[in-house]
Each structure stands twice: as structure tokens, then as C-alpha cells.
Amino acid sequence: MRTHAVPERTATPRRYLMCPPTYFEVTYSINPWMDPTKPVDRELALAQWEDLRDRYLSLGHTVEVLDPVPGLPDMVFAANGATVVDGRVLGARFANPQRRDEATAHLEWFRAQGYRDVHEPEHVNEGEGDFAVTSSWLLAGKGFRSSPFAHAELQEFFGRPVISLELVDPRYYHLDTALAVLDGDEVVYNPSAFSAGSRAVLRRLFPNAVLATDEDATAFGLNAVCDGRHVLLPQGAQALAARLRAHGYEPIGVDTSELIKAGGSVKCCTQELRERGEEIAVAA
Ligand SMILES: NC(=[NH2+])NCCC[C@H](N)C(=O)O
């Protein structure tokens, strides 16, 4: 019998930025999940969002709240509005005109909070929708939303090596629908979302990754948030939750059924505010 110890996982306190779905609706379609002919229950969306926020709070995390803006129904997906690493902020530039003004709301919030290093990007990037942070690398998705030029801009701004990954399935239009960072350099991903070359890159960098299936991914299981130990993910992704448990993580299923109607779930609603890393000054 093969025995291997399941590692003990440790949670570290995080700071998240979220935006309530006060004006949530599906009136346009910019990804295959969005069907404007189907009704959404905004009150239920709000209750699901509050439940997610309360779970973060009960795990000891901090949640900052961005004021929602009327006319921006996708603003609940706060992960798309910026990328914050080492307390420095790279703003977003949305691919679709319907979401463009969200980028301004995020930039204003960071400036009002006193963040000093706030950069308005030149190229299209949808924040943590396409950018993920591991201890060694920044992972960057392209193919549907973020521009490959934004990957170079990401690397130059943060001074961390960027690994470009090509997304090939329109259902997984953002990196955070196909891959989640668990802890350090540990990730979980769905290989079928990536081009052959990107799959090989992922195998090389993350030989011990937890692998997900299309079934996990269509339940939005990769749209997960991990604090090093707890993994918050949509409750429908049960097979993935079991696999994460076998790797020592503690999965926590949450109901995000209304938000999934717009093509987003746990991670999309959660932008991580990373205050400090190893102090290697970019402008040194
Ligand atoms: N981080 C995410 N994947 N966010 C989901 C964004 C959903 C939004 N309706 C869009 O298509 O842009």
C-alpha cells in the first residue's frame, strides 16, 4: 500500500476587497454563461454575497467594501478591477465597453485609501481575472480578455517573473475560471482550459499540482479562494472538494448560483489586497 503523509496546511490572515451586487443583473452577454433572457434574483445574489463575506470574516480575514455604482451590473466581480502585490496597485483596463468604468472606480478607491503606487495600465488586463500570484511567479492568462502586452506590463510593474498562459476554451475565458492558487507555489488547474504549450509549462512548474476536470470547472470549482488552508469554492464542485481534502486542504462550499449566471463565482467576487512580499524594490 502506498502511504504518503497529507501535509498540514496553515491559514494566514488575508485582506480582501469585495463589492456588493446591489445593481447586479444580466443585461448583456460577454461570456458564454450570460443569458440576458434568463431572470436573476438580485436579493438572492446579495444574500449569497453576504454569506461569502461573512465566511471570510468568520475565518479571521478582513473584508474591505467598494461602493457599487449604478449601471455597472458586473461590478460585484471585484477581482477584475485591479491587481495588488506588495501594496502596489496595477489598475485594470476592461476588454468590453460595458465594464470599462469599473476600472476608474477601483483606481479612485485605491487612491482614496492612500495607496501611493497606483498605476493606470496601457494595455487590456482584467485584474485578478487573468492574473494570479504564487510565491515565485505571476501567472497571466490571455486568449479571451487580457492582452499579451499586458503581461509585459505586469512583469515590468511588479518586477516579478510573469508566466504567460494561453486559454483556449471560451467557457474558461479568465484564468481564474481555469486555475486557482492554493498556497505558495501550489495550484489547482483544469488542463483542458489551456493550449498544449501552456499545459506543458504548467506541468513543468507545478509537477505536484492538484488536477481538475471539466466537470469541476463547469461547476466553477476553479474559481476558488484559498488562505493557505481553507478553500472557499462553489458548493457544486464536490469532486474537486474531495480531491482538495485529500491534499490536506479544508474545502468550504458556498452557494453562488445567482452570480454564476453572469459567469463568476467565489474568486471573481474577491480581490486580494497583498500588502507586502519580499522587499525587492522595483525602482532600485
Ligand atoms: N474574475 C472573473 N472571472 N470574473 C467574472 C466576470 C464575469 C463578467 N460577467 C464578465 O464576463 O466579465
The ligand as an SDF file (V2000), in Angstrom:
LIG
                    3D

 12 11  0  0  0  0  0  0  0  0999 V2000
  -12.8710   37.0210  -12.2990 N   0  0  0  0  0  0  0  0  0  0  0  0
  -13.8700   36.6520  -13.0350 C   0  0  0  0  0  0  0  0  0  0  0  0
  -13.7860   35.5770  -13.7790 N   0  0  0  0  0  0  0  0  0  0  0  0
  -14.9420   37.4280  -13.0600 N   0  0  0  0  0  0  0  0  0  0  0  0
  -16.1480   37.1180  -13.6940 C   0  0  0  0  0  0  0  0  0  0  0  0
  -16.5810   38.2010  -14.5830 C   0  0  0  0  0  0  0  0  0  0  0  0
  -17.9430   37.9920  -15.1200 C   0  0  0  0  0  0  0  0  0  0  0  0
  -18.3980   39.0780  -16.0180 C   0  0  0  0  0  0  0  0  0  0  0  0
  -19.7680   38.9000  -16.3870 N   0  0  0  0  0  0  0  0  0  0  0  0
  -17.5450   39.1430  -17.2710 C   0  0  0  0  0  0  0  0  0  0  0  0
  -17.7960   38.3900  -18.1720 O   0  0  0  0  0  0  0  0  0  0  0  0
  -16.6330   39.9280  -17.3680 O   0  0  0  0  0  0  0  0  0  0  0  0
  1  2  1  0
  2  3  2  0
  2  4  1  0
  4  5  1  0
  5  6  1  0
  6  7  1  0
  7  8  1  0
  8  9  1  0
  8 10  1  0
 10 11  2  0
 10 12  1  0
M  CHG  1   3   1
M  END
$$$$
